[in-house]
Amino acid sequence: MAILNRGATARTGPRRSGRVLPLVLMGLLVLGTGYWLVRDSLREQAMAGAAFGARTVCSCRYVGGREMASCKGDFEPGMGAVFISEDEDEQEITAWVPLLASQSARLVPGFGCVLDGWQG
């Protein structure tokens, strides 16, 4: 005697579609919360790195008279995310950490290299 089971389909594996969306949302929530908790600290560290980079390279270039290529060697370990640009006409160096901070320093006669926003 054969039993026919019409309308039944074979399952090839467990159904996961109902679990994916909640897991993705939970992951985004965890990442967002983590960013929210450390964002101010990241910005502060980026600003400190950019300010240090701008002042260090400005002093190297315009006080020390060294070539730009040698100046980045004065950076502290861990400053790989700090980028530098130079405006020779203004004797100004700008350092930035993408999406977080930017700072410029320029040569002020009698004071050396001064960060923008500081008075000499």
Secondary structure as GFF3:
##gff-version 3
##sequence-region A 1 120
A	DSSP	alpha_helix	17	58	.	.	.	ID=ss1
A	DSSP	pi_helix	59	63	.	.	.	ID=ss2
A	DSSP	alpha_helix	68	71	.	.	.	ID=ss3
A	DSSP	three_ten_helix	72	74	.	.	.	ID=ss4
A	DSSP	beta_strand	83	87	.	.	.	ID=ss5
A	DSSP	beta_strand	92	97	.	.	.	ID=ss6
A	DSSP	beta_strand	101	108	.	.	.	ID=ss7
A	DSSP	beta_strand	112	115	.	.	.	ID=ss8
###
